[in-house]
């Protein structure tokens, strides 16, 4: 994680080649993305999400989403995450579902193309 690597970079013990997200990391604004460095389409991002059981009513999902969005928008929470070199990107349930589908399709293809088998 950037929180672990950043002190090593600042101390000169490591050199950053690039960040794997679609844009430069706020915690390391002088480090280019891998795509900027010459490998377009390279993007691997970690994320955190909150799930509810299948069949949870839309009313409950919306209430949770709105409450979580308010919490993530609070200045003290944003600052806490920033100290860990993490960025907050709140999303709607539909946007989160789209992210899951994107990752599932992308990594599914990667696994298939590489011939990786379950062991």
Number of C-alpha atoms within 10 A of each C-alpha: 9 15 14 10 14 17 12 14 14 10 9 10 9 12 12 14 11 17 23 18 16 16 15 17 19 12 16 15 11 11 18 18 22 21 17 16 12 9 10 11 11 14 14 12 9 8 10 6 8 9 9 10 7 6 7 9 11 10 9 11 17 13 12 16 17 15 12 14 16 11 13 16 14 10 10 11 13 15 13 11 15 15 12 14 18 19 15 14 10 16 15 13 16 9 11 15 12 12 14 13 12 12 14 12 12 11 12 13 12 12 13 10 9 9 9 10 7 5 3
